[in-house]
Amino acid sequence: MSKDPIGLVAKMNALSLMLITPEYYKVRRMRAKNASKIDHKPANLSMEPKRMQVDGLNIRYAQNSVKNGPSILFLSPLPQSILCYDKVWASLSEKTNLVALDMPGFGRSDGDSSYMSFAAQSAFLEKFVAKMGLSDFHIVAPDVAMPVALHYVIHRNHKAKSILIGDGPGILPSSDGSLIKKIVGSGFWRTTVNMTGAATFISGANSLGYLHYSPTAEEMSDYLASYSGRMSQITKWFKSYPEGSKTIDPHLETLTVPVQVFWGDQDAFLTTDNAKRLHARLPNSALTIFENCGHFCYQDKSGAFCDMLDAWAQGGYTSAVKHG
């Protein structure tokens, strides 16, 4: 059995935090046996990450090319990296052009605190797209990537055909779970997150975010390497996101790009109220709520998530009609 990359101390610290998080008790009751626990079997990952220089940063990405298939760009969520998409990647790789990006300051890409804003991330995304020569692609952007995708199609000379967004901020007011409210609104809680470190942060996210999936030890090692020493800039991102949302929210009704909104119905970080209000305000959108599913729906319900993504990219995006 491989070594536990998180460790007992971090797990105990995370549990202490969970015990004062009301949503944790519901998640724990609903969670399948062994869900959120580390799977020590060999991961056998299909994704093969690479590195490149973009705008002076050493960036990690992955790419898979096929002839005549649609193109999809995956952006990394928090506290994970592009490796979280491996099951979806494996399922789509034979018929879809795939690119995945660890955004600056997230995952295993370089990037300091100056990148901890929606505007800085979307500006970088525009440069990455140009560097890769991408066009007419669909952006998959959960969690912290969601406002980046929205800011990109609202404020940049974008090349996207559609975006698929969920489980993240962007609409005001944001309907946040209790833990997010603490980190966003309290300097004390941001200091606590900084002091307890990346391993505690990741362990807590697993406890609150999964109902079915068991992350592999290889994934967990990668996530830990992604965020060790970075928690101060990550908490800066949380502090700034209400202000950043003001650059997105006023433009939602005028966004003409097709949007697939997705959410886990048991998301304990940001509630499904966000999804329903987004769908109501976006003129060309579809809404998918995954039932009995946690925050990390691309893993918790990877089969259904992959089906949604495949159907959308193969032409379903054209049926996102004006409503309401």
C-alpha positions as CSV (number, residue, x, y, z in Angstrom):
1,M,0.0,0.0,0.0
2,S,1.3,3.4,-0.9
3,K,2.0,6.0,1.7
4,D,-0.8,8.4,2.7
5,P,0.2,11.7,1.2
6,I,-2.1,13.7,3.5
7,G,-1.0,12.4,6.9
8,L,-2.8,12.0,10.3
9,V,-2.2,15.5,11.6
10,A,-3.7,17.2,8.6
11,K,-6.7,14.8,8.7
12,M,-7.3,15.5,12.4
13,N,-7.1,19.3,11.7
14,A,-9.5,18.9,8.9
15,L,-11.9,16.9,11.0
16,S,-11.8,19.6,13.7
17,L,-12.9,22.1,11.1
18,M,-15.6,19.8,9.7
19,L,-17.1,19.3,13.2
20,I,-18.0,23.0,13.2
21,T,-19.3,23.0,9.6
22,P,-23.0,22.2,9.6
23,E,-23.1,20.8,6.0
24,Y,-20.6,18.1,7.0
25,Y,-23.1,16.1,8.9
26,K,-25.5,15.8,6.0
27,V,-22.7,14.9,3.6
28,R,-21.4,12.3,6.0
29,R,-24.8,10.6,6.3
30,M,-25.2,10.5,2.5
31,R,-21.7,9.4,1.6
32,A,-21.1,6.0,0.1
33,K,-18.8,3.6,1.9
34,N,-15.1,4.6,1.3
35,A,-16.1,7.7,-0.6
36,S,-13.6,10.5,0.0
37,K,-11.0,8.1,1.4
38,I,-7.8,7.7,-0.5
39,D,-7.6,4.9,-3.0
40,H,-4.1,3.4,-2.9
41,K,-4.5,1.2,-6.0
42,P,-2.3,2.2,-9.0
43,A,-4.0,5.2,-10.7
44,N,-3.1,4.2,-14.3
45,L,-3.7,7.8,-15.5
46,S,-4.5,8.3,-19.2
47,M,-3.6,12.0,-19.2
48,E,0.0,12.9,-19.9
49,P,0.8,16.4,-18.6
50,K,3.4,18.5,-20.3
51,R,5.0,21.9,-19.6
52,M,5.5,25.0,-21.7
53,Q,6.3,28.7,-21.3
54,V,3.5,31.2,-21.7
55,D,3.9,34.9,-20.8
56,G,7.0,34.1,-18.8
57,L,5.4,31.4,-16.7
58,N,6.1,27.7,-16.6
59,I,2.7,26.2,-17.2
60,R,1.5,22.6,-17.0
61,Y,-1.0,21.4,-19.6
62,A,-2.1,18.3,-21.4
63,Q,-3.3,17.7,-25.0
64,N,-4.9,15.0,-27.0
65,S,-5.6,15.5,-30.7
66,V,-8.0,13.6,-33.1
67,K,-9.2,14.3,-36.6
68,N,-12.6,16.0,-37.1
69,G,-13.7,16.0,-33.5
70,P,-14.9,18.9,-31.4
71,S,-12.4,20.7,-29.2
72,I,-12.7,21.0,-25.4
73,L,-10.5,23.0,-23.0
74,F,-10.6,22.0,-19.3
75,L,-9.5,24.5,-16.7
76,S,-8.3,23.4,-13.3
77,P,-10.5,23.6,-10.1
78,L,-9.4,24.1,-6.5
79,P,-7.9,22.3,-4.5
80,Q,-7.2,20.0,-7.4
81,S,-5.3,20.0,-10.7
82,I,-6.0,18.9,-14.3
83,L,-5.5,15.3,-13.1
84,C,-9.1,15.4,-11.7
85,Y,-10.4,15.1,-15.2
86,D,-8.6,11.9,-16.0
87,K,-11.7,9.7,-16.1
88,V,-13.5,12.1,-18.4
89,W,-10.4,12.5,-20.5
90,A,-10.1,8.8,-21.0
91,S,-13.7,8.5,-22.0
92,L,-13.6,11.3,-24.6
93,S,-10.0,11.0,-25.9
94,E,-10.8,8.8,-29.0
95,K,-13.3,11.3,-30.5
96,T,-12.5,14.7,-29.1
97,N,-9.6,17.2,-29.2
98,L,-8.8,17.8,-25.6
99,V,-6.7,20.4,-23.9
100,A,-6.3,20.9,-20.1
101,L,-4.7,23.8,-18.3
102,D,-3.5,24.2,-14.8
103,M,-4.3,27.9,-14.4
104,P,-1.5,30.2,-13.2
105,G,-1.1,29.9,-9.4
106,F,-3.3,26.7,-9.4
107,G,-2.4,23.1,-9.9
108,R,1.3,22.6,-10.9
109,S,1.6,25.8,-13.0
110,D,3.7,28.8,-11.9
111,G,2.0,31.9,-10.8
112,D,2.1,34.2,-7.7
113,S,-0.6,36.2,-5.9
114,S,-0.8,38.7,-8.8
115,Y,-2.8,36.1,-10.6
116,M,-5.5,35.7,-7.9
117,S,-8.2,37.7,-9.7
118,F,-10.7,36.9,-12.4
119,A,-9.3,39.5,-14.7
120,A,-5.7,38.3,-14.4
121,Q,-6.7,34.7,-15.1
122,S,-8.8,35.6,-18.1
123,A,-6.0,37.8,-19.5
124,F,-3.7,34.8,-19.2
125,L,-6.3,32.5,-20.7
126,E,-6.4,34.7,-23.8
127,K,-2.7,34.4,-24.2
128,F,-2.7,30.6,-23.7
129,V,-5.4,30.2,-26.3
130,A,-3.4,32.2,-28.8
131,K,-0.2,30.2,-28.0
132,M,-2.0,26.9,-28.6
133,G,-3.8,28.2,-31.7
134,L,-7.2,27.2,-30.3
135,S,-10.5,28.3,-31.8
136,D,-14.2,27.2,-31.7
137,F,-13.7,25.2,-28.5
138,H,-15.8,24.5,-25.5
139,I,-14.5,25.5,-22.1
140,V,-15.2,23.2,-19.1
141,A,-14.8,25.4,-16.0
142,P,-15.9,24.3,-12.6
143,D,-15.2,25.9,-9.2
144,V,-12.5,28.7,-9.4
145,A,-12.4,28.3,-13.2
146,M,-16.0,29.2,-13.6
147,P,-15.6,33.0,-13.2
148,V,-12.4,32.8,-15.3
149,A,-14.4,31.4,-18.2
150,L,-17.2,33.9,-17.7
151,H,-14.8,36.9,-17.5
152,Y,-13.0,35.6,-20.6
153,V,-16.1,35.4,-22.8
154,I,-17.4,38.7,-21.5
155,H,-14.3,40.9,-21.5
156,R,-11.8,39.3,-23.9
157,N,-11.5,38.7,-27.6
158,H,-12.5,35.2,-27.0
159,K,-12.4,32.2,-29.3
160,A,-14.8,30.0,-27.4
161,K,-17.8,28.3,-29.0
162,S,-19.5,27.7,-25.6
163,I,-18.7,27.4,-21.9
164,L,-19.7,24.8,-19.4
165,I,-19.7,26.2,-15.9
166,G,-20.7,25.2,-12.4
167,D,-20.0,24.9,-8.7
168,G,-18.3,28.3,-8.5
169,P,-18.8,32.1,-8.0
170,G,-19.9,34.7,-10.5
171,I,-23.5,35.6,-9.7
172,L,-24.4,38.1,-7.0
173,P,-25.3,37.6,-4.3
174,S,-23.5,34.3,-4.2
175,S,-25.3,31.6,-2.2
176,D,-22.3,30.2,-0.2
177,G,-22.1,27.3,2.2
178,S,-20.9,28.1,5.8
179,L,-17.2,27.2,5.2
180,I,-17.0,29.5,2.1
181,K,-18.6,32.3,4.0
182,K,-16.0,32.0,6.7
183,I,-13.0,32.1,4.4
184,V,-14.4,34.8,2.2
185,G,-15.6,37.1,5.0
186,S,-13.2,36.6,7.9
187,G,-9.5,37.4,8.2
188,F,-9.4,35.1,11.2
189,W,-10.5,32.1,9.1
190,R,-8.2,33.0,6.2
191,T,-5.3,33.1,8.7
192,T,-6.4,29.7,10.1
193,V,-6.4,28.2,6.6
194,N,-2.9,29.6,6.0
195,M,-1.6,28.2,9.2
196,T,-3.0,24.7,8.9
197,G,-1.7,24.4,5.4
198,A,-2.5,22.7,2.1
199,A,-2.9,19.1,3.4
200,T,-5.6,20.2,5.9
201,F,-7.3,22.3,3.2
202,I,-7.4,19.4,0.7
203,S,-8.5,16.8,3.3
204,G,-11.3,19.0,4.4
205,A,-12.4,19.6,0.8
206,N,-12.5,15.8,0.3
207,S,-14.6,15.3,3.4
208,L,-17.1,17.9,2.3
209,G,-17.0,17.5,-1.5
210,Y,-17.4,13.8,-2.3
211,L,-20.4,11.5,-1.9
212,H,-19.1,8.7,-4.2
213,Y,-15.6,9.2,-5.5
214,S,-12.3,8.0,-3.8
215,P,-9.4,10.1,-5.0
216,T,-6.2,8.1,-5.8
217,A,-3.0,8.5,-3.8
218,E,-1.3,9.8,-7.0
219,E,-4.0,12.5,-7.4
220,M,-3.6,13.5,-3.7
221,S,0.1,13.7,-4.0
222,D,-0.3,16.0,-7.0
223,Y,-2.8,18.2,-5.3
224,L,-0.6,18.5,-2.3
225,A,2.4,19.5,-4.4
226,S,0.2,22.0,-6.2
227,Y,-0.8,24.0,-3.1
228,S,2.0,23.5,-0.6
229,G,3.3,26.9,0.3
230,R,0.5,28.6,-1.7
231,M,-2.3,28.9,0.8
232,S,-1.8,32.6,1.4
233,Q,-2.4,33.4,-2.2
234,I,-5.3,31.0,-2.4
235,T,-7.0,32.8,0.5
236,K,-6.4,36.1,-1.3
237,W,-8.4,34.7,-4.1
238,F,-11.3,33.9,-1.7
239,K,-11.1,37.4,-0.2
240,S,-11.3,39.0,-3.7
241,Y,-14.0,37.0,-5.3
242,P,-17.0,39.0,-4.2
243,E,-15.4,42.1,-5.7
244,G,-14.4,40.1,-8.8
245,S,-18.0,39.0,-9.3
246,K,-19.0,42.6,-9.8
247,T,-17.2,42.4,-13.2
248,I,-19.4,39.5,-14.3
249,D,-22.8,39.8,-12.7
250,P,-24.0,42.9,-14.6
251,H,-23.2,41.2,-17.9
252,L,-25.0,37.9,-17.5
253,E,-28.2,38.9,-19.4
254,T,-26.2,40.1,-22.4
255,L,-24.0,37.0,-22.7
256,T,-24.9,35.3,-26.0
257,V,-22.4,32.4,-25.9
258,P,-24.2,29.1,-25.2
259,V,-23.7,28.1,-21.6
260,Q,-24.2,24.7,-19.9
261,V,-24.7,25.3,-16.2
262,F,-24.0,22.2,-14.1
263,W,-24.1,21.6,-10.3
264,G,-24.1,18.8,-7.8
265,D,-27.4,18.8,-5.8
266,Q,-25.6,18.3,-2.6
267,D,-22.9,20.9,-3.1
268,A,-21.8,22.0,0.4
269,F,-19.6,24.8,-0.8
270,L,-21.9,26.8,-3.1
271,T,-25.6,25.8,-3.2
272,T,-27.7,25.0,-6.3
273,D,-29.5,28.2,-5.8
274,N,-26.6,29.8,-7.8
275,A,-27.2,27.4,-10.7
276,K,-30.9,28.1,-10.9
277,R,-30.4,31.9,-10.8
278,L,-27.6,31.7,-13.4
279,H,-29.8,29.7,-15.7
280,A,-32.7,32.1,-15.3
281,R,-30.5,35.1,-16.2
282,L,-28.4,33.7,-19.0
283,P,-30.2,34.1,-22.4
284,N,-28.8,31.0,-24.0
285,S,-28.3,28.3,-21.4
286,A,-29.1,24.8,-20.3
287,L,-29.2,23.5,-16.7
288,T,-28.1,20.1,-15.4
289,I,-28.3,19.3,-11.7
290,F,-26.6,16.0,-10.9
291,E,-28.6,14.1,-8.2
292,N,-27.0,12.6,-5.1
293,C,-23.8,14.4,-6.1
294,G,-21.2,16.4,-4.2
295,H,-19.2,19.5,-5.2
296,F,-16.7,17.7,-7.4
297,C,-19.4,16.4,-9.8
298,Y,-16.9,15.7,-12.7
299,Q,-15.6,12.9,-10.4
300,D,-18.5,12.1,-8.1
301,K,-20.8,11.5,-11.2
302,S,-18.1,11.1,-13.8
303,G,-20.2,9.0,-16.2
304,A,-23.2,11.3,-16.2
305,F,-20.8,14.3,-16.4
306,C,-19.1,12.8,-19.4
307,D,-22.4,12.1,-21.1
308,M,-23.5,15.7,-20.6
309,L,-20.2,17.0,-22.0
310,D,-20.1,14.7,-25.0
311,A,-23.7,15.5,-26.0
312,W,-23.1,19.2,-25.6
313,A,-19.9,19.2,-27.6
314,Q,-21.3,17.0,-30.3
315,G,-24.0,19.6,-31.1
316,G,-26.2,19.9,-28.0
317,Y,-24.9,23.4,-27.4
318,T,-26.9,24.6,-30.4
319,S,-30.2,23.8,-28.6
320,A,-29.6,26.1,-25.7
321,V,-32.5,28.4,-26.5
322,K,-33.6,31.8,-25.2
323,H,-35.8,31.6,-22.2
324,G,-37.4,33.6,-19.5
